[in-house]
Amino acid sequence: MKKEKKQKPTALNKHLQYDAQLLENEVWLTTEQAMAHLNVSRSTMYRLRKQHNIPSFKLGHSPMYPKHLLNKLFITKALGNVKI
């Protein structure tokens, strides 16, 4: 008998939730604009995107980043570092 492979549960990002109203007027940033907004290098943007640490969408060959979700993600992570 063949052993069945256990499927790993897919990890959902608890920090981001889809909200159609917020994304209706979303501002999409190019890589250069996101680099300037987050004050990081191109290699850092690439690493964050490849590790799925930031939301992105590929439009053709160019990755695009939702500004509101980037802000929300980093604010949530920053608040997680605060001790009360």
C-alpha positions as CSV (number, residue, x, y, z in Angstrom):
1,M,0.0,0.0,0.0
2,K,1.2,3.5,-0.8
3,K,1.5,6.0,2.0
4,E,-0.6,9.0,1.6
5,K,1.2,12.3,1.7
6,K,0.1,14.7,4.4
7,Q,-0.8,18.0,2.9
8,K,0.5,21.0,4.8
9,P,-2.3,23.5,5.7
10,T,-1.9,26.7,3.8
11,A,-0.9,29.6,6.0
12,L,-3.2,32.6,5.7
13,N,-1.8,36.0,6.5
14,K,-3.6,37.1,9.6
15,H,-2.4,40.7,9.2
16,L,-4.2,41.3,5.9
17,Q,-7.9,41.0,5.3
18,Y,-9.6,41.6,2.0
19,D,-11.9,44.6,2.1
20,A,-13.5,45.5,-1.3
21,Q,-14.3,49.1,-0.2
22,L,-10.7,49.8,0.8
23,L,-9.3,48.3,-2.4
24,E,-11.8,50.2,-4.6
25,N,-9.6,53.3,-4.7
26,E,-6.3,51.5,-4.0
27,V,-3.1,53.2,-5.1
28,W,-0.7,50.7,-6.8
29,L,3.0,51.4,-6.5
30,T,5.7,50.3,-8.9
31,T,8.9,48.7,-7.4
32,E,10.7,52.1,-7.5
33,Q,7.8,53.9,-5.8
34,A,7.5,51.2,-3.2
35,M,11.2,51.3,-2.6
36,A,11.0,55.1,-2.0
37,H,7.8,54.7,0.2
38,L,9.4,52.0,2.4
39,N,12.9,53.5,2.2
40,V,14.4,50.1,1.3
41,S,16.7,48.8,-1.5
42,R,15.7,46.9,-4.6
43,S,17.2,43.7,-3.2
44,T,15.1,44.1,0.0
45,M,12.0,44.6,-2.1
46,Y,12.8,41.5,-4.1
47,R,13.5,39.4,-1.0
48,L,10.3,40.5,0.8
49,R,8.3,39.7,-2.3
50,K,9.9,36.3,-2.9
51,Q,9.4,35.3,0.7
52,H,5.7,36.5,0.5
53,N,6.2,39.0,3.3
54,I,4.5,41.8,1.4
55,P,1.5,41.8,-0.9
56,S,2.2,42.2,-4.6
57,F,0.6,41.6,-8.0
58,K,2.4,41.1,-11.3
59,L,1.0,43.2,-14.1
60,G,2.8,41.8,-17.2
61,H,6.4,41.6,-16.0
62,S,6.2,44.4,-13.5
63,P,5.3,43.7,-9.8
64,M,2.8,46.2,-8.4
65,Y,2.3,46.8,-4.6
66,P,-1.0,48.1,-3.0
67,K,0.0,51.1,-0.9
68,H,-2.8,50.7,1.7
69,L,-2.0,47.1,2.4
70,L,1.8,47.8,2.7
71,N,1.0,50.5,5.3
72,K,-1.4,48.3,7.1
73,L,1.0,45.4,7.2
74,F,3.9,47.4,8.6
75,I,1.8,49.2,11.1
76,T,0.4,45.9,12.4
77,K,4.0,44.5,12.6
78,A,5.2,47.6,14.4
79,L,2.4,47.5,16.9
80,G,3.2,43.9,17.6
81,N,6.7,45.0,18.8
82,V,5.2,47.4,21.4
83,K,5.1,46.1,25.0
84,I,2.3,47.3,27.2
